[in-house]
Amino acid sequence: MTDQAVDTDEVRLSARPAAEGHFLGRTRELKELRADIERAGLDTLSGRKAPRARVLLIAGRPGSGRTALAEELVRQVAERYPDGVLRARLSEPDGTPVPVERTARELLAALDLTAPAGAPEDVLTEALRAALAGRRALLLLDDAVGADQVDALLPDAPDCLAVAVSGGPLTGIADVRPCTLGGLDTKSAVELLARFTGSVRITVDPRSAESLVEACQGHPAALVLAGGWLAARPQAAVSDLAKRLHAATDDGSDGSPLARVLRLVHAQLPGQAARTLRLLALAPAGLVDPHTASGLAGCSVDAARAALDDFAAFGLLRAVDSPLPQYEVPGCLQPLLRALAESQERPAELQLARARMLERTVRLLQSCRAITETDSAQAREKLSAMPREVRFPTPRAAADWLRVRRPALLACARLAVADGELDTLARRLLSQLVRAIVAHVGTQAAAADLYGVHGLVLDIAERRGQHREKAAALLNLGDLDARTGRTRDALARYRSALDAARAAHDPYATGRAMESVGGAHQELGDHDRAADWFGRALADRLARGEREHAARLYGRIASSHTYAGRYGEALKNWRAAVAGYRRSGDVAAQARALSELARVQEYAGRPEESLRTCHEAVEWARRAEDARLQAALQLRLADTLERLGDPASARLHRAAAERMLDERPQETDERAEEDVSACEIRSASRED
């Protein structure tokens, strides 16, 4: 772990231009693509304004330089799009399509817009289109698997431009002409080699350089690996490598030029380095840092860091623009490295490498969370017992690591669950990931990530028949659904959680599920069912002697009756809540319950009783040192006194409330909001 904190400001929109002179060749393709931007589309020819963004398609095999060409095009035209460049990768390193909802959420985050946790694909894509309406933005959609992925993300904004990169045509998107890539021209390919070997080795033997380009078929990724191989061997002649590759072609070896060069590079690496390289195919999301490499290869962190630096220097990895050391395995090398790993490692060894990586990640997440709990002696002791290489020096360093590694950590969690054979480790990973995210980011800010993690917990629980974990995951997912307004979805989750909790004989989860079902019914306006479910939860709490929880439930039942206009029942339950809090010694909760009792008395047409109860509530709020509640009660007293015809006393109470609010800034009392729902008059009642 580094002692230096890194900048936590995340760049949401960027142009990320390539350095001048870095890009080679593709002059004709760039000219055609730029002309295609100005070309009149079918809608324009028919006299209609283009309803959507223009789409440019760059098609080619992985490693053909298609992404580099797209980046160069973006660099050249970015100034036309003042609202910035948005980037998204539409497939995983193994070729699996990335769900559209995940891509849309990441693009919304890049626009500094928060999407509801767990929102479905159509909601997210509609929000993205709305966010881009009227903007001049450029979208770079890399590694598209199919037309449906690109089509779902296209903004209804004719002034936007989308550059899609794919392996072939995107049939289904109208008015798109693919720019199909082959190999580099010989001049550009030789210049690419010279960047690794130096100009002298090329100048003294230009024919061999051209022969090497021919053996690589002008394939940019193969040329990069060939150049890296030559750079690592200053004494080797270019002709030697060209002969080796031609020999591999002549002997009928299967595979592309890239596969042949990679096999040659891999075969001449030292044993430990070669093993580390092929195991990088297991890196989540193709993102690897020294700890990931150390866990996979079973070597020290320093040795892993040195190996990664060497791989990056020779073109086997790409360094990620990140404040912490992090590298990306090129997508074109992922399947080739995986094939090498599967052919040269036993399945048990691959599984062991995954397990070591997961165990290292769990330890890092434990340390990431523990550094935030330094006020606890037990936490400090646990932190000091951890190995030095997984300890973070400061909470800031831990937060920075969590932010930088977030995509890899989430991908690691998904892969661990999909594996199916490491569920114990996967469960530990998910548990520590949730705790670290909550400790550093907070539940609200990280709701979208937590929704996905809880979904993975549910997958394992259902697969393993673990009812208690299933109930917990469903409750967490239901809470997130409820917070984002999907109350009916939340209600379904809570009912399923109740079934799982009963199957697990878990009294805590059963009571929580029943209370949550009641809360969902209340949110939906079904106050009778809400009161019924709160009553069931209350009976369960009373049976177990949980008086404090019972007092809270009396309050929730009272709130349901108040919403329904049954003030007599509401008063009875608020009095029971007050008595329960008095017995438990919770002064602040007793004051809040008295304030709600006074509110309902006023609704019921009993202003004198409400006035007396308000005075009592003020006294208990004073004892609880709750200035905010005292001020609110003083204002309620003022309103009641005005209705009773005493404006002078009302002014005194209002002035007292204003003084309290001036002396102490208002704070959000989360516990008050959780324990007591402010009641509104929804209907009249003949009761009482």
N, C-alpha and C positions, 0 to 999 in steps of 0.2 A: 504494500500500500504506500502511496506517496504521501509525503508530509505536506505537500503544497495543495491548497484548495484551488479548484478550477472555477472558471467563470460559469455561473449557473444560468446566465441568460441564453435562452434557446433561440436560435435563428429559425424563424417560422417560414419566411419567404426569402428566397435568395436567387441570385442569378448564377452563382458558382461558375464563373467563366473559366475556361481552360487558359492556361498561360499562352501568351502570344508566341507563335512559332512551335507550339507543342504538337498541334495536330498536323498529320501528314496525309497528302493525297486527297482523293475523293472530290476533286475540284468539279468534275462534271456532275456528280450527285448533288453536291451543295447548290450548284447553279440551278439544277432542275427543281430541287425542293423549294428554293427561294422563289422561283418563278411560279411554282404551284400555289404559293400563298396568295399571289395576286390573280391567279386564274379565276375566271368567272365560273361559278358553280352552276349546277342544273337549275337551282331555284332562281338564280339571278337571270339566267338565259330565258326563263319562262316569265320574267317580269315580277317575280316575288322576291322580297328580301329574305336572305338566308336566315332560317329560323334557329340554327344552331351554330356552334363553333366549327370552323374549318378543321378537318382532320388530315394530317400528313402521316403516312405510314412508311416506316423504314423496316424492311424485311431482310432477314439473313440468318444464317446459322449462328448459334452461340460461338463467340470468339471471333466473328467476322468483322468486329469493329462497329457493329450497329449502334451500340449505346454511345460510343465515342463520337460517331457521326451525329447522333441526335444532340449530344451535349454541345458540339461545335456549332450546329445550326442554332441552338438556343442562345449560345453566346453571341452569335452574329445578329440575331433579330430581337434580343431581349429588350433593347431600348425602345422598341415600338410598343411594348406592353408595360406601361408604368405601374400596373398593379402587381407586378412580380411574377415569379416562376414557381409553380407548384410541382413537386415531384412525387411519384408513387411507383412502387414496384408491384406488379400484379401477379407474380408467381413466387412460390417458395424456392429455395435452392434446389430442391428435388423435382421441381416442375409442377408441383401442386398449385392450382389456382388459389390466390388469396381471396377470401370472401369479399364481395363488393362492399358489404357494410363496414368491414374493418378498414378498407381503403378510404371510403367516404368519410369515416370518422377521423382518420389521420389527416386527410385534406382539410377538413373543417378545423381541426386543431391547428394546422399550419396557418389558417386564416384567423386564429385567435378566437374561434367560436366554439362553444361547448355544446356538445350534442348529448341528449338524454341517455343515461346508461341503459343498455339493453334495447334501444330503439331498433325497430326492424329496418331492413334494407331500404324499402320505399320511402320511409320517413327521412332517413339520412341522405339519400340521393336527392330528394326534393329540397332538403335544407341546403345541400351543396349548390344545387342549381339556383336557388333563391339568393345565396350568398354571392354567387358570381354574376348574377344578372346586373347588367349595366357596367360591368368592369371590363378592363382590357388586361386579361391575364393569360399566361402561357402555361399549359399543362404538359408535362413530360411523363407519359405513361409507359414505363419500361417493362419488358418481358411479359407482354400481354399473351394470354393463352388462347382467348377467343374473343369474338366480336361483342358478345354480350357484356363482358367486363368493361370494355371501352365505352360502349353505347350507354351503359347505365351512368357513367361519370361525365358524359358530355354536357357542358352547360348550354342552356338556351340563350346564348349570348353570341351573336355573330361577330362581335369584336374580339372574342377570345380565339386562341389557337391551341389545338391539341396535337402533340407530336407523339404518335404511338410507335413502339418498337415491338416487333413480333417475329416469329420464325417463319411466317407465311402470310398469305392474304387474309384479311379480316372480312370474310363474306358476311354481308348483312348490314354493313355500314355504307350508306349511299355516298356516291361521288368521291370515292377514295381510290387513288392510283398508287400502288406500292412502288417504292424505290428499292429495288432488290440489289443486294450487295454480293459481289464476288470477291476475289482476292485483290490485294493492293497492286498497283502498277509497279513494275520492276524498280524504277527510280526511287519511289517512295519506300518500297520494301527494303532496298539496300540502305537507304538513309536511316530507317528504323533500326536495322542491325548495327549501323555505325554508332548509334547512341549508346549501345552497350559495349561494343568492342573498341571503340575509338576509330578515327578515320584512317590511321596508318595501316591497320590489318586489312581493311577493305581496299585501300589504294594499292597495296602491293600485290593483291590477288583478286582483281575485280571479277574475273571469270568464276572463281570459286564462290564469291558472294552471290553472283547471279544463279549459280547452280544450287546454292543453299535456298535461295528464294524459290526456285523451281520445285525443289523437294518439299518445301513448306506450302507450295501452291499459293503463295502470296497471302496466306492466312495470318492476320495480324497477331492473334494469340500464340500461334505456333512460332512466329518470328520472335516474339518477346521471350519465349522460353529458350529458343535457340540462342538469342543474344545473351541471355542470362547465363546459359551454360558456357558460352565462350568467355564472358566476363569473369567467371569463376576460375577459368583456366587460361591465364595470359600466355602460356607457352603453346597452347593448342592452335593449330592452323585452322582457318575457316574451311579449307578443303577437306580436312579430316572429318569434320561434322557433316559436311555435305555428302561425303562418301558413305558415312554410316547411315544417313537417312535414305539415300538412294538404294543402299543395300537392303534396308528394311522394306522398301517399296518393292524391290525386285523379288524378294523371297516370298512374296504373297502374304505378308503380315496384314491381318485385318486392322481396320481402324483408319481414322482420319489422320491428316498430317499432325494435328494437335496431339492425338493419342500416341502417335509414334514418338514425337519429341518428348512428351511427358514420360513415356516408358524409359527412354534413354536417360533423361534427367534423374528420374527416380532410381534407376539401376546404379548410377554412379554416386549417389549420396551415401555418406556413412550410415551404418545400420540403424542407429538410434534416430538420426535425422530423417531417414527414409520412413521409418515407422511413424514418427511424429507427423510427417507430411500426409501420409495416407489416412491417418486417424482424424485429421482435420475435417474430413468429409462428414464427421458426426457433430461438428460444431453447430449449435442452434442458429438458424437463420443465416448460416454462413459467416457469422460474426465471431471472431476469436480474439481473446486477450491472453496474456501470459498465464493467468490462472486456469482458463479453459484448456489451453494446450498442456499445462502441467498436469491437470486432472486426467486428460485423455491419455497422455503418454506415460504417466507415472514417473515424471522427472521433477526436478526442482523448478521453482518459478524462475530463477535466474537463467537456468539452462533453456527453459521454454522461451523466455524473452529473447535470448540470443538466437535461437533457432528461427523464431518468427521474423526477427530483423533480417537474417540471412535470406529467408524465403522471399521477403518483400524486395530485397535488393536484386534478386534473380528473377523477378516477375511472377513468382508462384503465388504471391499474395498481394493485395492492394492495401496500403495504409489508409485507414479511415481518418477523415478530418475531424479529430476529436481531441479534447484536452487530456484524455487518458490514453495510454497505448492500446490501440484496437486495430484489428485488421479484418479484411473481408476476403473470403475465398471466392475467386472469380466464378461466376455461374457456369462458365463453359468447362471449368475443371472439376466441378462438384461430381458429376456422374462418373468421370474418369477416376477420380480419387476413390470414390465409393467402390468402383469395380476392383481397383487395386487392393483396397482394404478387405473386401470379401474374398478375394482370391488368395491373399497371403496371410490373413488372420483367421483363426478358428472362430466360429460363432460365439463360443464362450468368452474368448478374449475381447471381442467387440462388445459383448454385453458387460464385461468387467470394466472396459474403458468408459462406457456410458455411466455405469454405476459410480466410478471414481469421479467423473465430471459432476454428476448430480450431488454426490456427497460434498465435494468442494464448494459447489454453489450453495448448498444448505448451510455450510459453515460460514460462508461469507455473508449470507443473509442474516444469520444469527448475530454475527458481529456487527452488521449494519444496524440492526435494531438495538443491540445491547449498548452501543455507544450513546444512545439517546437516554439511557436510564442510569447515568452516572451518579445520580443522587441516591441510588439504592446500593447499600453495601453488598447485598447478595448479587446484584447485577455486575458491580465492579469486580467482585471475586470471580464470577463466571467469565467475565471478559479477560481478566488477567490469566486465566487458565487456558485460554485459546492459544494456538500456535501463533508466533509472531507474524508469519506471512499473511494470515487472514485477519489481522487486527487493523482497524482504522485509527489514525491518530486523533481525529476530531470528528464531531458530528457533521461538520461541513464536508469533510472528505468523504464520509459515508453517503451523504445525500448526493454528492456529485457522482459517485460511483453508481448509485442506484439510478440516477437520471440517465447517465451515459449508457448503461447496460440494460436499460428498460426493454428495448425491443428483443434483445437476446434472452433476457430472463423470461419474458412472456412466451417466446418461442420455445425455450427450454421446458417450460411447464406444459405446453401443448404436446411436445414430443414425448415427454415422460409419461403423460397419460395415454397417448396413442400407442406407446410401446406395449403396454399391457402386462409386462413381466416384471416391472419394477415398481409396483403400486405402493409398496411401503415407503420407498424413497420418494416417490411422486407425492404421496400425502404429506410427508415432512416438508418437501419443497414448497408445496402450495401453502401450507400453514405458515412457514417462515416468510414466504413472499407477501402474504396478506399482512402479517405483523410489521414487516419492514415498510411496506407502502403506507400503512396507516400511521406509523410512527413518524415518517418523514414528509409525507404528502398530505395526509388527512383523508378521512372517509369521503367527504363531499368532493374534493378535487380529483380523487382517484376512483370515482364511482364506476366509470366505464371499465377500467382495468379490473377492478374488484368483481364486477359482474361476470366478466369472462373467467376469472379464477374460480369463483363460486360455481360456475357452470362445469368447470373441470372437476371440482370436488364432487359434484353430483354425478358426473359420469363414472368416476371410480366407485362411489358408494353404490350405484345401481349395478355396476358390473360385479362387485364383490358381495352384494346383499347386505351391506352395512346400513341398517335402518337408522341408527343414531346419527351417523354422518350425513345420511340423506336428508333427515329432518332438519339438521342444522343448515345445510346448503340451501334447501328450499325456503327456509325462513329468511336467510340472508338475501336470496334472490327476490323473495316476495317484498321485503323491505325496500329494496332498490326499485322494484316495479312501482310500489306505492308512492315513493318519493318523486317519481317522474310522471305521475298522473295515470299510470296504467293500473287502475284499482281493480278492475275485473280480473286481469292477469294475476295481480297480487293475491286476490281472493282464492283463485284456483291453486296457486302455490301454497297458500296457508292451509287449505284443506288437505292437499297431498302431504304436507308436512305433519299435519295432525295424525293422519293414518300411519305415517312412518314412525312418529314418536310413540304412538300406542303400540306398534309392533315391537319397538325397542324397549318398551316399558320404561320410558324416560319421563319422569314426572315434570322435570323442568321444561323440556321441549313441548310436552303436552299442554301445560298451562300457558306457555308463551304462544303456542299455535292457536289455542282457543281465544286468547285475548286479541291476537292479530286478526282472526276471522271476524270478531266483533268490531274491531276498528275499521276493517274494510267495509263491512255492512254500514257502519255509521257514515263513512265517507261517501257511500253510494246513496245515502238518504233513507236507508231502511232501518229506522231507529228501533222498531220492535225487535227485529232479529239481532241488532247490535246489543240491546239490553239483555236479550236471552243468552247470547254467547258470553257476554261479560259476566252474567250470573253463573253460567257453568264454570267459567274460570275462577270466580269467587268461591264457589263451593269447593273446588279443588284446592285452592289456597287455604281455606279454613280447615279442611280436613287434614292438611299437613301442618297446621299451626303457624302459617306464615302471615302474621298479623299486619306487618307493614305493607306487604303486597296486597293484602285484603283491603286495607284502607284505600290504596290507590284505585282498586277495582270498584269500591263503593263510589268513588268520585266519577269513574267512567260510566257506571250505570246511571248516576245522577245526571251526567251530561246528556246521555241518550234520552232520558225522560224529559229533560229541559228542552231539547230540540223538538221533541214531539208535543210539547206543551202540557205535559203531565207534571205540573209543578208540585203537587202533593207528594208524589213518589220521589221527585227530585229532592225535595226538602228532607225527606226521611233518609235518603241515602247520603246526602251531604252531611247530615248530623252524625250518621254512622262513620263517615270518613273522618270527621273532626275527632270523634271519640277514639278511633283507631290510632290516629297520629298522636293524640294526647298520651295514650297508653305506651306508645313506642318512644315517646320523648322527642319526636321530630318537630321542633318548634316552628321552623320555616314552613314545612308542609301544612302544619295546623293553621298557620296564618293564611296561607293560600286557600285552604279549604273553607275557612270562615269567610274569606272574601267572596268565594263563589256562592256560598250559602246566602250571603247578603244580596248578591246579584239576583238569585232566584226569588228571594223574598220580595224584592222590588218588582220583578216580573209578575209575581202572584198578587200584587196590589197590597202589600203590607209594608209601606214605607217606614213606619215607626219601628217595626221589628228589624228592618234592613238597616236603619240608622244605628240601633243598638249593636247589632252584629258587626257593623262596620267599625264602630269604636273598639269593640273587642278585638277585631282583626288587626287594627292599627297597633294596639298594645302588644299583641303577639309578634307582629312584624318588627316592632321596635326591639323586642327581646331577641329576635333572630338577627338583628342588625341588617335587615333587608331594606335599604333606602329606596330602592326602586319600587318595591311593593308598597312601602309606606306612602310614597308619592301617589301611586295609582289609587290607593284607598282614600287619601285625602281628596283627590279629585272626585271620586265617587260620592264621598260625603258631601262635597260642595254641590253636586248635582241633586242629590236627595234633599238637601236643605232648601235649595231653590224651589223644588217642587212642593216642599212643605211650607213655603212662604217665608223663609228666613234668609233673605239675600245677604244681610250683613255677615252672618256666620259663614255663609257660603264663600264670601270673598276672603275671609280669614283662612279657611281651609285651602282655598285655591292658592293663596299667597304662600302658605306653608309648603304646598306641593312644589311650587316653582323654586322655592329656596332649596329644597332637597335635591331637585334635579340640577340646579346650578352648582351645588356643592359637590355632587358626585355624578360623573358622566354615566349616561344610560348604558347598561350592559345587557346582553342577551342572556336571559336566565333559562338555559336549556332544560334544566330540571323542571322548572315551573311549566314550561311548554309541554314537556313530556307527561307530567303528572296531572295537569289540569287543563282541560280544553275550555277556552272561552266560549260561553254559550250565547247563542243568538235566539231571538224569538222567531220561530218558524211557523207556529200556528197557535191559534187561541185554544183554550181548554176550559171546560166547565168544571174540571176537578178543583178541589180545594175551595 
